[in-house]
Amino acid sequence: MAASETEATNAILMSGVKFAWSGAPRFGMSIAELAVPAGQTVFLLGESGSGKSTLLSLICGINQPEEGRIEIAGQDIVPMKGAARDRFRAEQIGVIFQMFNLLPYTTALDNILLPLRFAPERRRRCPDGRGEALRLAKALGLPAALVERTQAAALSTGQQQRVAVARALIGQPQLIIADEPTSALDANAQAAFLDLLFEQVQQMGATLLLVSHDIRLAERFDRRLDILDIADVRREAT
Ligand SMILES: Nc1ncnc2c1ncn2[C@@H]1O[C@H](COP(=O)(O)OP(=O)(O)OP(=O)(O)O)[C@@H](O)[C@H]1O
């Protein structure tokens, strides 16, 4: 299939991927094929240590497989050199990390604006970056005064989570990857948070791949994916 056709249909296409961490025991993962159609919302589950975060890191190009293809929006990221992969990720993927990865002594607003510095396409999609950051923050329940004046380190965990989501969504990347974004919230806050995330993702027509241990959240997703259904996982003593 030509890259342009793939781009139209699949947000993520992995084939023949092999990856192993060094260390003991050695954890290895093989994925014969994984296709995620553009616009799909996917709930990725699996027991602790089964390799969910590892899979996300491969899709984001943070780690490199030993072999195989990983196409994001039709482009294979495996042959890309480190800096090119970083630029590609900044442009194409909004990532919500488990620990948020905010800059602690920078305002919430500047944290939200950060991806625009490294992603010209995302910048072009929102010429008024500040206005868009405040709109997203408001939609996620963060008042403008707080966002403009407060350093990330001074925000509550739930507020930091919302800043991390606004940062992932700004400039409308077409793929959103979220690693346990609700783990620090209570049940009510989790439901409200997912409502907001889904609303924004659906407005953008983006693809969402989210990892969570909380199976109750799965029902609102288009697809539920157990990592062991797509990946052969092995642990070897070295
Ligand atoms: N940086 C690393 N260096 C070496 N091995 C690692 C590293 N990160 C993860 N691993 C190995 O990979 C395995 C899978 O870890 P991973 O974090 O991908 O699982 P997970 O399914 O996301 O777990 P959890 O649900 O607990 O977050 C771990 O058991 C560990 O042995």
The ligand as an ORCA input file, in Angstrom:
! r2SCAN-3c Opt
* xyz 0 1
  N      14.101      1.486     31.130
  C      14.038      0.160     31.216
  N      15.163     -0.590     31.240
  C      15.121     -1.950     31.311
  N      13.969     -2.648     31.361
  C      12.811     -1.952     31.339
  C      12.787     -0.524     31.267
  N      11.494     -0.121     31.267
  C      10.754     -1.229     31.334
  N      11.528     -2.336     31.370
  C      11.089     -3.745     31.406
  O       9.982     -3.887     30.551
  C       8.901     -4.551     31.213
  C       7.612     -3.899     30.767
  O       7.539     -2.609     31.349
  P       6.414     -1.546     30.964
  O       6.673     -0.344     31.800
  O       6.390     -1.392     29.495
  O       5.104     -2.334     31.428
  P       3.648     -1.751     31.708
  O       2.697     -2.766     31.144
  O       3.526     -0.363     31.180
  O       3.612     -1.774     33.288
  P       2.734     -0.896     34.321
  O       1.302     -1.252     34.048
  O       3.202     -1.370     35.656
  O       3.042      0.562     34.057
  C       9.160     -4.380     32.700
  O       8.785     -5.528     33.402
  C      10.660     -4.206     32.790
  O      11.256     -5.471     33.019
*
